[in-house]
Amino acid sequence: MKAVVCKSYGLPDTLVVEDRPALEAPPGKVVVSVRAASVKFSDTLLIQNKYQNKIDVPFVPGGEVTGVIKAVGAGVERWKVGDRVSAQTGQGGFAEEALADPDKLSSIPDSIDFAGAAGLSNAYGTSYYALIDRGQLKAGETVLILGASGGVGLAAVEIAKIVGAKVIACASTEEKLAVCREHGADHTINYDKEDMRARVKEITGGKGLDVVYDPVGGDYSELALRDMAWGGRFLVIGFAAGPIPKIALNLPLIKGCSIVGVWIGQFSKKEPAKHRANVDQIWKWVAEGKIKPHISGRHPIEKAADALNEIMARKVAGKVVLVNE
């Protein structure tokens, strides 16, 4: 089988595509024939050894795949060969085959193809956990989503609309903002060209923001925090912009707001039953047509470096996937 291998930490172009032996299913595991693999911003950090979770080289990147179960190890009872699944693999997904734990699998509804389903559990799982569990977002509240055209950002737009919130989507180009509007955003702000704070004041009538969803970090975090409504919740998702903001602690004091950390990786480990329930709800929404993933790029496995470079260059709206056809 073909696999993309990180043999030494570095930028995407240092990755190597090589042939490896076909996988066999050890006891308690399944082998998934990978049809699509989600490519995420965190993958760009992992291969550079800059992510909070470290993986020793050599390793195959790719933490979430979709495909068909090829083999089932001894002791696995729920799943069978031929099942269409989404799998949380942690690593190993940028390949034609991947190993997975049975409890990290979800059935894929027939209404969605493998590419569309790739990355749903992670991106939408993160946004569900952030907005509903940590942010306690309610119908009628106003949420500002930074980096709204990215994978988790666009997922947040859709989930916030399902909840019944008013969504303000922020992105850096008109093309990206158009995608946000297609997925339900009520208002959009081009924060490269507009005064974000002035627009927030205009949109909210001076009330401010009930929830801020921030996967970006950088310069916009403090600006958004300064526009919080009393009792608001500022959700820290990640730092796609690079710099980690240094926040003055007088701001949450005078705003009476909360700064809330969101780490889906630890949540899924510490509260697996709750995480599973969240993911089940997401797949239910998919089956009902309430979630419609946006794919901006499909690449063959040999072009994994191109996909990662697109993410690093901020060229992706929605998600980009690797496909095995």
N, C-alpha and C positions, 0 to 999 in steps of 0.2 A: 504494500500500500504506500501511497505518497503521504508525506508529512512535512510540515513546515517546522524547522528546528531552530531554536535560539541556542547557539553553541557558546556565545560570549555576549555579555550585555552590550547593548548599543542601539543604534537607530534601526528602523525597519529594513533598510537595504543590506544590513548585515545578516539577515535571516537566510537560512539555507533550506532548499527543498530537496529531500532525499527519499529514497525507497527504503522501507522498513518491512519486516515480516508482518504478515496478517496477524491480527490479534485473536487470542483465544479467551474464552470466558472462565476465569477462576471461580471457585465457590463464592456465592454471594454477590456476584457481579454480572453485568450484561455487556455485550458488545453491540454498539450502535453503528450501523452503516450510515455514515454522515452524508446527508443531502445538502445541508446548509449549516454554516457556523456564523454566529454573530461576532462582528468585529467592534470592539468597544474602546473608549478612551483609556480605560484601565489597562488594556493590552499594551498600549504604547508606553505606559509607565512600567509595566512588568518586565518588558524586554530590556528596559534601561536600568532595572533594579531601583526604581524610584517609587514603587508602590508600597503601601503600608504592610501588605503581605509580600514576603520575599520567597522566590522560588530559585533553587540552585540550578545552575546550568549543568548539562544541557537539558532543555525541556521543550515541549511542544505547547505553544500558547493556545488560547481558545477555551473559554470557560463555559460556553453554552452552545449546544448544537441541537439540530432537529434531524430526524431520520427514521430509519426502520430497524427494529431489533434484529440483529443477525444471529446472535447466540446467547444462550441463557446458562449461567453457571449453576452448579448444584445448590439446592436450598432456596432458589428463587421461585416463588410460587405465583405471585400476582401477574407477572408479565410473561409473554410468549413470543416466539419468533414471528416476525411479520407485523408486530404492533407499531403503529405510527406514534412517535414520542418526541417530546422535548426533554433534553437532559442537561442538568447542571453538572459539568465535569470538573470545574476548577481549573484544569489544564488539559491539554491533549486534544482540543477540539479542531485545531487547524490541521486536519488529516482526513483520510478517507474512511477511517474507523476510529472509534473512541470507546474507552471503558467508562462505565457509569455505575453508581450505586442504585439499586432499585428504588430506594426512598427519595432519590433525586430525579425521578422521572415523572412526567405528566403526559397524559394522552392528548393528542392533537385532534381537535375537531375536524371533520372532513371538509368543513366550509373554508378552511384556510390552507394554503400551500406551505411547503417546508420553508421557503425563503421568508414568507410573511410571518411565520411562526417563530423564526429564529430570533432570539434576544428578547422575546416577550416576557418570559418569567423574570428576567433580571431588570430590564428597563421599566416595565410596568409594575413589577414587584417593588422596586425601589420607590417609584412614585406613589404607589398605593400606601406603602408603609409610611412614607414621609407625610403625605397629605392627610390621610385618614387616621392612622394610628398616632403619629407624633404631632401632626399639625392640628388634628381635630377640626378639619375644615368642614364647614356647614353650608347648607343652601343659603344663598343670599349674601354670603361673605365675599370679599374681594381678595383675590390672590394675584400677586405679581410673580411671574416666572422669568427668571434670568436664563439666558441661553436656551430660549424656548424652542428653537428649531432643532436642537440636538436630540439624541435618542431618548434620554430620560426626560428632557424638557418637553418634547412633543407628547410623550406619554403622560406627563403631568397636565398638559393642556386638556387632553381627552378625559382623564379621570376627574379633574376639577369640574368639567362640564357635566359629567355623569352625576356628580354630587349636587350640582345646581348652583355652583359658585359663578361669580363674575370674574372672567380671566383677562388679565393684562399680560400679553406676551411681549418679551423683549428679545431682539436679535440685532445683528449688525448689518443686514442687507435687506432690501425690499423683497428680493426673491425668497429669502428665508421667512420673512414675515407673512408673505402670501401663503406659504405652506401652513403656518400657524393659523391663519384665518380659515383655511380649508378644513382644519381639524377642530374648529370651534371657538377660537379666541375671539372675545368680544371687542377688545381694543389691542392695538399694537404700538410699540415704541421702538424706533430705530435709535439705539443708544449711541451710535456713532455720529448721528446727525442732529438728534433732538436733545433738548434739555429734559432728562428723564424725570427729575424732581418736579419741574413745572408741569409736565404732562400728567404725572400721578396726581398732583394737586387738582388739576383740571378735571380728570376722569372721576376722582373720588369726591369732588366738591369740598376738598380740604379735610375730609374725615381721615384719610390715610388708609393703610393696607392692613387687612386682618392677618394675612399670611404672606410671607415671602419664601419662594422656593429657589434656592441658590446653589446650583451645581458649578458655578463659574469662579467665584472668588474675585480676587483682583480689586480694581478700583470701584466697581459698582456695588460691592457689598455694603460698605458704609453708607453710600448714598441711599440705598434701599432701606437700610435700618433707620435712617433719619426720617423716613416717611411712614413708619409704623403707626397704626392706630393704637389707642390704649388697649392693653390686653392682647396685642398681636403676638404672632409666633413666627420667628425667623428660623427657617430650616436650613441647616448647613449640610449640603449634599456632597460637595467636592470642590476641586480647585482647578477646573479646566483651563483657566487663564494663566495658571502657573503660580504667581505669588499668593501666599496665604495671608489674608488681611489681618492687620493688627487693629482690633476694635477697642475704642474707648468705652470703658465700662459704665461711664455716666449715661450713655445713651439708653441701654435697657432700663436703667433706673428712672430717668425722666419720662420715658415712654411707657413704663409699666408693662414692658413686653418681655417675652422669653426668647432666648437663643437656644435652639434645640438641635442636637446632633443626630444625624441619620446615617447609620452604617448598616446596609442590608446584609453584608457578609456576617457580621457578628449577630445580628438579629436572627438570621436563619439558623445559626448554630445554637444560640441560647434559647430561642423560642421556636423550635421546629414545627410544632403543631399549629401555632398561630401563623407562621409563614406559609405552611401548606394550605391553610384555610384562605389566606389572601390570594395565593396563586390559583386556587380552585375558582375563586370569584372572578379573577381576571379571565380565565379560560371560558367561564360562563358568559361573560360579556362579549368575548370574541364570537362565541357561537350565536349570540343574539344580534351580532352586527353592530354593537355599540362601540367597539374598538376596531379601527382600521389602520394598521401599521403602514407607515410611509417608508419606502425603500428608495434611497437615492442612488445606490450603486450595487451591482452584483459582479463579483469577480471570481474567476477560477482560482483554485487553491494555489496555483503557481504565481498568482499575482497578489498574494497576501501583503507583500510590502507596499504595493500601490494603494491597497485599501487602508492600511495603517497611515501611510503618508497623507491620504486625503483627510483623515480624521485630524492629524496633527496640524494640517494647513487650514482647518476650520471650513472645509469645503462640503461637509456632509450635512444634509437636512434629513432628519429622521434617523435612519440607520443604513449601514452598509454591511453586506454579507458576502461570505465565500460560499460558492456553490460547487457541488460535485454532480455532474450530469453525465 
